[in-house]
Amino acid sequence: MKFARLGDPGTEIPVLVEGDHYLDLRAVTSDVNGDFLAGDFRARIAAAREADQLPVLEDAAAMRIGAPIARPSAVICIGMNYAAHAAESGSEPPTIPILFLKTPNTVVGPNDTVMIPRGSEKTDWEVELGIVIGRRAAYLDSPEESLDHVAGFVVANDVSERDFQMAVSGGQWSKGKIAFGFNPTGPWLVTRDEVDHQALGLRSFVNGEPRQDSNTADMIFSIEHIVHHLSQYVTLEPGDLILTGTPQGVALSGKYPYIAPGDIVEVEIDGLGHQRQEFVAWEAQK
C-alpha cells in the first residue's frame, strides 16, 4: 500500500494512493499516524472499501503534498552509513552505527520551500531512505525481528548545515540538523511488503545537475541491523522515523558548492517517489 497526506500544513487529508487515484481515508483514520500504523490498517481499509467508504478525493492533484506521516515523536538518524560517504567526509567507516537526532518539526512536505538558516554558509543535501516504525520496538532479541516492527519506507532529504554540525557542535552533530524544515519527507509511505529495501537506487540533483547516485545495497549497516541496534537504547514508537544515512556526492566532499538561495534540490528513491525543494534565504517569521 502507498499512503500520502494532502492539503495545507496542519490540515492534511490522509489518502491511499492507487495509480492516479487518491482515495480519501478519513472514514478509516484521521491521519497517517502511529495509532493508524500500529493497528490492523489493512483490515480497516478492506472493510471501508467493502462499505464503499473510500471516495476519490476531488482536486487531489492540485493539493499540496504533505509529509506522508504525521509529526513523529522521534526522528533518529544514522550517520556515515555508506563507506564512500565516510571517505569523502575524511573519516573511516564506522564499526557501530553513529547516532544523531533531528527534531520532529524538521519533518515537512517533500516539495515545501526550505529556508537556509540565518548565518549559514554550508547548507547541504543528503538523500536518504527513511524507515517508519509500525510497532513498538524495545530490546529486540535479534535483527531478524526488526522488519516485524517496520510499517514502511519513505524518501527523506536530511538537510544539514555543516559548519553548525562540525565547527560549533561541541562534539555532537544535531546543531547542524535541526533547523525547521530540514527533513523534507515523502511523497509517499510505501508499506514494507512492496519495497525491496536492500536494493533501492537513490539519487540527488542540484539545479538539474546530478550529485548522488548509489544503492541501498552499499549500506554498511542494514535496515535490520539498524532497527535492532537502536532498540537496545531507545524505545521506538509507531510513527517514528529513522533516517539510514546518505551516499557520497554531497557538498561536504568539496566537489560541489553548498546550497545558495534560489537553488533547486531534488532527491528520489526507486519506488518511493521524488522530491523537489527550492531553498530560500532566511527571513524572520511572523
LOLUM-894849 format. One line per 3 residues: for each residue x, y, z of N, C-alpha, C. Coordinates in steps of 0.02 Angstrom, whole numbers, plus 50000, padded with zeros to 5 digits. Last residue first. Example, Ala and Ser with C-alpha at 12.3 -4.5 7.8 and 13.67 -1.06 7.14 Angstrom:
2
50642/49888/50354/50684/49947/50357/50645/50002/50394 ~ 50660/49716/50390/50615/49775/50390/50660/49835/50390 $
This chain:
286
50334/51782/50549/50284/51815/50591/50253/51765/50639 ~ 50510/51756/50535/50442/51733/50526/50394/51767/50574 ~ 50646/51830/50450/50608/51823/50512/50536/51803/50496 $
50729/51729/50329/50696/51791/50348/50655/51778/50409 ~ 50857/51654/50231/50822/51661/50295/50789/51729/50300 ~ 50828/51615/50058/50866/51648/50111/50823/51654/50174 $
50778/51451/50001/50773/51524/50003/50813/51551/50062 ~ 50767/51316/49891/50797/51343/49951/50798/51419/49948 ~ 50640/51211/49833/50677/51273/49822/50703/51297/49889 $
50636/51036/49810/50632/51093/49855/50670/51153/49827 ~ 50560/50889/49769/50590/50949/49739/50581/51007/49787 ~ 50563/50708/49761/50553/50771/49796/50585/50828/49757 $
50485/50554/49719/50531/50608/49700/50512/50671/49740 ~ 50467/50377/49762/50448/50443/49740/50504/50493/49735 ~ 50489/50245/49783/50466/50285/49841/50450/50357/49823 $
50542/50181/49674/50481/50155/49703/50451/50196/49759 ~ 50702/50241/49706/50661/50197/49665/50600/50171/49703 ~ 50706/50405/49765/50724/50335/49778/50676/50292/49737 $
50771/50572/49753/50724/50520/49735/50752/50452/49754 ~ 50779/50751/49759/50802/50686/49782/50749/50634/49764 ~ 50832/50912/49713/50786/50857/49701/50818/50793/49726 $
50842/51084/49741/50868/51018/49758/50814/50966/49746 ~ 50880/51237/49674/50829/51185/49675/50863/51118/49687 ~ 50926/51398/49739/50944/51331/49714/50884/51284/49721 $
50889/51513/49803/50867/51504/49734/50883/51436/49705 ~ 51033/51528/49903/50963/51546/49891/50946/51542/49817 ~ 51139/51380/49890/51130/51453/49892/51056/51469/49881 $
51228/51243/49955/51165/51270/49930/51163/51346/49941 ~ 51403/51228/49909/51346/51221/49954/51285/51256/49925 ~ 51478/51156/49761/51462/51212/49805/51404/51195/49852 $
51575/51003/49761/51518/51043/49739/51508/51101/49786 ~ 51681/50938/49817/51673/50934/49744/51620/50982/49717 ~ 51681/50934/49953/51723/50984/49921/51718/50984/49845 $
51596/50852/50023/51653/50821/49989/51703/50871/49962 ~ 51489/50928/50061/51542/50918/50110/51604/50887/50079 ~ 51396/50912/49960/51441/50969/49957/51499/50964/50006 $
51393/50736/49914/51366/50795/49945/51417/50852/49942 ~ 51430/50609/49872/51406/50656/49822/51375/50719/49851 ~ 51389/50448/49947/51435/50501/49927/51402/50547/49876 $
51231/50419/50037/51291/50400/50000/51334/50461/49982 ~ 51169/50429/50207/51171/50454/50138/51234/50429/50103 ~ 51056/50357/50329/51121/50377/50303/51118/50394/50229 $
50927/50328/50373/50976/50274/50372/51043/50292/50341 ~ 50811/50388/50490/50847/50401/50428/50911/50359/50429 ~ 50659/50342/50557/50731/50330/50561/50761/50345/50492 $
50518/50398/50644/50554/50398/50581/50629/50388/50594 ~ 50368/50334/50721/50435/50363/50724/50471/50353/50657 ~ 50252/50260/50709/50254/50326/50679/50322/50360/50682 $
50271/50177/50863/50239/50180/50798/50235/50252/50772 ~ 50434/50203/50940/50362/50203/50942/50332/50204/50871 ~ 50571/50127/51014/50545/50154/50952/50469/50147/50952 $
50665/50162/51149/50602/50129/51130/50574/50164/51069 ~ 50840/50144/51136/50782/50188/51135/50721/50145/51118 ~ 50937/50045/51142/50950/50109/51175/50889/50154/51180 $
50905/49936/51069/50941/49923/51131/50951/49987/51173 ~ 50851/49983/50954/50805/49960/51005/50839/49943/51071 ~ 50960/50007/50872/50928/50063/50905/50883/50040/50962 $
50985/49874/50828/51035/49911/50868/51002/49968/50906 ~ 50868/49844/50754/50887/49803/50812/50934/49842/50858 ~ 50877/49942/50654/50819/49941/50699/50836/49900/50762 $
51004/49908/50595/50991/49974/50624/50934/49972/50674 ~ 50987/49777/50547/51038/49791/50598/51022/49857/50633 ~ 50887/49798/50451/50875/49753/50506/50924/49767/50564 $
50953/49884/50361/50892/49906/50396/50881/49863/50458 ~ 51133/49866/50386/51069/49852/50353/51011/49882/50393 ~ 51274/49965/50373/51228/49932/50420/51160/49925/50387 $
51324/50010/50250/51367/49973/50296/51325/49932/50344 ~ 51244/50002/50090/51244/50021/50161/51292/49978/50201 ~ 51234/49964/49960/51300/49986/49983/51301/50009/50056 $
51104/49941/49932/51146/49882/49940/51215/49899/49966 ~ 51050/50063/49902/51049/50043/49972/51088/49978/49985 ~ 51153/50152/49789/51105/50099/49800/51108/50079/49874 $
51176/50308/49700/51201/50250/49735/51144/50200/49745 ~ 51217/50461/49669/51189/50406/49630/51216/50342/49659 ~ 51213/50639/49688/51220/50572/49718/51187/50520/49672 $
51206/50736/49575/51253/50739/49631/51264/50668/49659 ~ 51166/50809/49416/51170/50751/49461/51223/50760/49515 ~ 51078/50961/49398/51141/50926/49389/51146/50868/49439 $
50963/51032/49430/50961/50986/49374/51024/50947/49362 ~ 50996/51097/49548/50985/51136/49487/50989/51092/49424 ~ 51055/50947/49600/51052/51018/49619/51049/51058/49555 $
50998/50785/49647/51015/50832/49595/51012/50903/49624 ~ 51017/50612/49697/51002/50683/49710/51029/50726/49654 ~ 50956/50444/49722/50991/50495/49684/50972/50564/49709 $
50956/50268/49741/50940/50333/49769/50985/50386/49738 ~ 50889/50105/49716/50929/50160/49690/50907/50225/49721 ~ 50882/49973/49828/50848/50032/49803/50898/50083/49777 $
50894/49844/49894/50920/49858/49827/50881/49916/49795 ~ 50835/49818/50014/50906/49801/50008/50935/49821/49941 ~ 50700/49839/50009/50741/49891/50040/50816/49878/50033 $
50587/49820/49905/50649/49782/49916/50701/49830/49943 ~ 50420/49845/49950/50486/49876/49942/50541/49825/49953 ~ 50299/49800/49990/50304/49823/49921/50373/49852/49904 $
50302/49775/50123/50292/49717/50079/50300/49736/50005 ~ 50308/49899/50185/50370/49861/50176/50363/49801/50130 ~ 50218/50032/50105/50224/49978/50153/50280/49930/50134 $
50270/50195/50083/50256/50132/50048/50268/50075/50097 ~ 50222/50355/50093/50243/50300/50137/50222/50236/50101 ~ 50272/50482/49976/50230/50426/49997/50263/50387/50054 $
50361/50585/49939/50290/50599/49945/50246/50544/49975 ~ 50440/50609/50103/50387/50587/50058/50408/50592/49985 ~ 50505/50754/50181/50490/50682/50185/50433/50665/50137 $
50631/50866/50230/50576/50852/50183/50567/50776/50176 ~ 50700/50920/50351/50689/50849/50337/50628/50840/50291 ~ 50712/51050/50395/50773/51017/50371/50763/50942/50360 $
50611/51127/50451/50605/51108/50381/50664/51070/50353 ~ 50714/51213/50565/50646/51198/50543/50646/51181/50468 ~ 50868/51132/50602/50832/51191/50580/50763/51171/50555 $
50945/51021/50639/50880/51031/50671/50845/51096/50652 ~ 51077/50994/50606/51025/50951/50577/50954/50972/50595 ~ 51180/51051/50673/51178/51061/50601/51121/51024/50567 $
51161/51007/50801/51153/51078/50787/51147/51092/50713 ~ 51193/50869/50802/51124/50889/50793/51114/50964/50780 ~ 51318/50813/50823/51301/50837/50756/51235/50875/50752 $
51439/50850/50953/51376/50819/50930/51357/50850/50863 ~ 51548/50926/50985/51557/50853/50981/51495/50815/50960 ~ 51515/51056/50975/51530/51031/51042/51536/50955/51043 $
51489/51119/50854/51445/51064/50876/51456/51044/50948 ~ 51544/51208/50769/51516/51234/50832/51472/51181/50865 ~ 51593/51130/50662/51636/51179/50695/51609/51202/50762 $
51489/51033/50622/51558/51015/50636/51595/51065/50681 ~ 51360/51089/50611/51369/51018/50628/51439/51002/50653 ~ 51379/51218/50570/51345/51207/50633/51358/51135/50657 $
51439/51186/50448/51477/51224/50497/51446/51215/50566 ~ 51337/51114/50381/51398/51080/50400/51440/51120/50451 ~ 51176/51082/50398/51219/51141/50396/51286/51119/50424 $
51072/50975/50298/51122/50984/50351/51157/51050/50342 ~ 50932/50871/50263/50967/50935/50252/51011/50949/50312 ~ 50896/50732/50214/50925/50751/50278/50967/50814/50268 $
50758/50695/50135/50816/50737/50122/50841/50762/50190 ~ 50684/50535/50107/50697/50592/50150/50758/50630/50125 ~ 50556/50421/50061/50613/50462/50040/50622/50519/50090 $
50508/50280/50165/50497/50346/50134/50562/50372/50106 ~ 50425/50126/50211/50484/50165/50194/50464/50230/50158 ~ 50341/50039/50348/50358/50052/50278/50417/50099/50271 $
50333/49983/50475/50272/49992/50436/50288/50001/50362 ~ 50423/49866/50568/50428/49919/50517/50362/49922/50478 ~ 50429/49758/50647/50415/49821/50681/50417/49881/50632 $
50470/49654/50573/50404/49648/50602/50382/49713/50636 ~ 50602/49684/50549/50553/49702/50498/50481/49695/50523 ~ 50671/49632/50665/50663/49703/50651/50607/49720/50604 $
50705/49504/50695/50640/49528/50719/50623/49597/50693 ~ 50834/49489/50651/50781/49455/50613/50711/49477/50635 ~ 50916/49547/50746/50898/49586/50686/50841/49555/50647 $
50850/49502/50909/50892/49490/50851/50871/49534/50793 ~ 50775/49549/51015/50824/49496/51028/50871/49485/50970 ~ 50747/49720/51054/50736/49663/51010/50792/49612/51019 $
50723/49828/51146/50765/49771/51162/50749/49709/51119 ~ 50576/49879/51072/50621/49890/51129/50658/49825/51144 ~ 50459/49948/50969/50519/49905/50970/50564/49926/51027 $
50291/49954/50916/50341/49972/50966/50398/49921/50967 ~ 50267/49966/50743/50253/49928/50804/50309/49943/50854 ~ 50308/50039/50637/50238/50022/50641/50217/49986/50704 $
50419/50167/50585/50404/50114/50632/50328/50103/50635 ~ 50492/50196/50432/50437/50216/50476/50418/50157/50520 ~ 50648/50244/50371/50608/50189/50398/50554/50218/50442 $
50712/50322/50225/50684/50327/50291/50642/50267/50309 ~ 50856/50346/50133/50799/50301/50144/50776/50308/50216 ~ 50909/50507/50077/50912/50451/50123/50848/50410/50121 $
51013/50635/50014/50958/50589/50000/50965/50528/50046 ~ 51060/50783/50072/51076/50712/50084/51014/50671/50069 ~ 51139/50946/50056/51084/50899/50042/51107/50828/50058 $
51184/51091/50156/51200/51033/50113/51138/50990/50105 ~ 51250/51249/50194/51191/51206/50193/51198/51154/50138 ~ 51352/51342/50236/51367/51274/50216/51305/51228/50223 $
51324/51462/50288/51362/51464/50226/51374/51394/50199 ~ 51202/51541/50390/51228/51480/50359/51267/51496/50295 ~ 51140/51649/50448/51212/51642/50458/51242/51581/50424 $
50988/51566/50465/51022/51630/50472/51096/51617/50486 ~ 50964/51424/50355/50967/51456/50421/51005/51523/50419 ~ 50857/51426/50215/50927/51419/50237/50934/51456/50304 $
50702/51348/50206/50737/51410/50222/50808/51394/50246 ~ 50620/51266/50078/50664/51259/50136/50703/51323/50146 ~ 50455/51232/50020/50514/51276/50019/50554/51267/50083 $
50401/51063/49992/50397/51127/50028/50462/51166/50019 ~ 50396/50939/49940/50407/50994/49893/50402/51062/49926 ~ 50372/50852/50045/50428/50839/50000/50444/50895/49952 $
50336/50936/50203/50318/50904/50141/50376/50899/50092 ~ 50438/50901/50350/50392/50942/50310/50376/50905/50246 ~ 50518/50887/50499/50481/50847/50450/50428/50890/50416 $
50568/50964/50598/50606/50964/50536/50566/50929/50480 ~ 50494/50943/50711/50472/50996/50666/50518/51007/50606 ~ 50562/50839/50781/50503/50823/50740/50482/50879/50693 $
50742/50856/50759/50680/50871/50795/50619/50856/50751 ~ 50860/50723/50745/50828/50782/50717/50765/50794/50757 ~ 51009/50650/50814/50937/50662/50815/50919/50724/50775 $
51125/50515/50782/51110/50584/50799/51035/50593/50791 ~ 51244/50383/50791/51176/50406/50804/51175/50482/50814 ~ 51326/50261/50699/51331/50328/50728/51261/50358/50733 $
51345/50086/50725/51306/50142/50698/51317/50207/50737 ~ 51516/50033/50725/51450/50030/50754/51411/50090/50728 ~ 51619/50064/50641/51611/49993/50659/51546/49981/50698 $
51621/50178/50501/51609/50161/50572/51602/50086/50582 ~ 51758/50212/50392/51691/50183/50401/51679/50163/50474 ~ 51850/50360/50435/51849/50289/50422/51776/50264/50429 $
51831/50521/50354/51825/50475/50410/51831/50403/50388 ~ 51811/50620/50260/51876/50615/50293/51877/50569/50352 ~ 51701/50620/50184/51698/50661/50244/51763/50660/50283 $
51729/50526/50091/51728/50595/50068/51723/50645/50126 ~ 51717/50413/50176/51782/50431/50148/51783/50503/50125 ~ 51580/50410/50202/51628/50419/50258/51695/50442/50232 $
51538/50386/50072/51521/50449/50103/51566/50462/50164 ~ 51586/50257/50053/51612/50310/50011/51595/50379/50039 ~ 51511/50183/50148/51583/50190/50155/51611/50248/50114 $
51368/50240/50227/51395/50219/50162/51470/50233/50163 ~ 51334/50296/50345/51315/50226/50335/51332/50200/50265 ~ 51349/50419/50418/51405/50385/50383/51391/50311/50373 $
51224/50406/50546/51273/50443/50507/51325/50397/50475 ~ 51053/50392/50569/51116/50355/50567/51164/50392/50522 ~ 50928/50466/50673/50968/50464/50612/51033/50425/50622 $
50761/50487/50718/50826/50461/50738/50866/50446/50674 ~ 50636/50576/50778/50671/50567/50714/50743/50550/50731 ~ 50485/50547/50869/50558/50549/50865/50581/50542/50793 $
50352/50558/50849/50377/50575/50916/50452/50580/50917 ~ 50310/50639/50691/50330/50582/50733/50351/50605/50803 ~ 50171/50711/50617/50232/50726/50653/50251/50670/50701 $
50110/50589/50498/50101/50645/50544/50165/50655/50585 ~ 50181/50549/50340/50166/50530/50409/50155/50593/50450 ~ 50211/50610/50221/50163/50555/50220/50147/50526/50288 $
50206/50788/50216/50243/50728/50235/50193/50671/50241 ~ 50092/50843/50085/50125/50847/50149/50171/50788/50160 ~ 50068/50923/49938/50085/50858/49965/50120/50868/50032 $
49931/51029/49894/49998/51021/49921/50007/50950/49947 ~ 49824/50985/49755/49836/50999/49826/49910/50992/49843 ~ 49792/50946/49629/49808/51017/49638/49827/51034/49710 $
49757/50814/49639/49817/50831/49601/49839/50903/49610 ~ 49633/50817/49704/49692/50796/49740/49756/50817/49705 ~ 49504/50850/49666/49557/50901/49658/49621/50882/49694 $
49427/50735/49778/49422/50783/49723/49479/50833/49725 ~ 49468/50573/49812/49473/50642/49837/49474/50690/49779 ~ 49353/50443/49795/49409/50478/49764/49410/50550/49790 $
49299/50364/49948/49287/50402/49887/49353/50431/49859 ~ 49275/50239/50032/49339/50269/50012/49330/50306/49947 ~ 49166/50163/50067/49179/50223/50107/49246/50257/50089 $
49105/50041/50030/49107/50097/49983/49118/50164/50019 ~ 49124/49933/50109/49066/49976/50125/49063/50037/50080 ~ 49242/49886/50060/49183/49844/50051/49119/49885/50063 $
49326/49987/50106/49317/49978/50034/49253/49938/50020 ~ 49319/49964/50242/49294/50027/50215/49282/50023/50140 ~ 49380/49839/50247/49311/49846/50269/49280/49910/50241 $
49509/49872/50201/49468/49824/50164/49394/49830/50182 ~ 49549/49958/50302/49542/49984/50234/49499/49937/50193 ~ 49553/49869/50409/49509/49927/50412/49497/49956/50343 $
49650/49778/50367/49581/49755/50377/49533/49814/50378 ~ 49761/49865/50364/49740/49830/50303/49667/49806/50309 ~ 49780/49909/50493/49755/49956/50444/49732/49922/50380 $
49776/49865/50636/49767/49822/50576/49738/49865/50521 ~ 49892/49984/50709/49832/49943/50707/49830/49900/50643 ~ 49999/50064/50690/50006/50009/50739/49947/49962/50738 $
49955/50161/50603/50005/50114/50579/50013/50054/50626 ~ 49864/50233/50686/49842/50200/50625/49890/50146/50603 ~ 49950/50280/50787/49893/50238/50804/49868/50199/50743 $
50044/50358/50713/50064/50297/50747/50007/50251/50764 ~ 49959/50411/50561/49997/50422/50622/50013/50355/50655 ~ 49879/50482/50451/49928/50428/50446/49977/50438/50504 $
49717/50522/50522/49783/50539/50497/49825/50476/50489 ~ 49595/50475/50554/49601/50548/50550/49668/50569/50520 ~ 49533/50334/50462/49579/50365/50510/49581/50440/50501 $
49422/50297/50385/49462/50246/50418/49504/50275/50474 ~ 49368/50404/50324/49320/50357/50355/49356/50303/50395 ~ 49478/50464/50268/49452/50491/50330/49397/50449/50362 $
49544/50431/50151/49545/50382/50206/49512/50407/50270 ~ 49511/50446/49983/49505/50480/50047/49498/50428/50103 ~ 49623/50399/49861/49562/50380/49896/49563/50409/49966 $
49676/50452/49714/49690/50464/49784/49624/50452/49822 ~ 49740/50380/49564/49684/50396/49607/49708/50405/49679 ~ 49835/50331/49481/49823/50403/49477/49767/50425/49523 $
49876/50204/49589/49887/50230/49522/49879/50306/49522 ~ 49821/50245/49735/49814/50187/49691/49818/50211/49619 ~ 49850/50295/49895/49868/50309/49825/49863/50244/49786 $
49745/50351/50018/49776/50290/49991/49787/50303/49917 ~ 49767/50493/50126/49742/50460/50066/49780/50396/50052 ~ 49724/50615/50247/49757/50551/50232/49725/50518/50171 $
49748/50787/50230/49699/50733/50224/49735/50668/50208 ~ 49813/50915/50336/49821/50866/50282/49768/50811/50287 ~ 49823/51026/50416/49756/51003/50398/49759/50952/50341 $
49956/51057/50434/49913/51051/50493/49843/51027/50479 ~ 49975/51135/50279/50007/51111/50340/49959/51113/50400 ~ 49846/51084/50160/49887/51134/50193/49918/51107/50258 $
49857/50925/50071/49824/50984/50098/49873/51030/50133 ~ 49877/50750/50097/49870/50806/50051/49834/50864/50086 ~ 49978/50614/50119/49938/50662/50156/49937/50726/50114 $
49982/50439/50072/50004/50508/50068/49959/50551/50111 ~ 50032/50267/50052/49994/50319/50086/50025/50388/50073 ~ 50014/50116/49977/50051/50179/49971/50006/50235/50000 $
50042/49940/50000/50000/50000/50000/50044/50063/50000 $
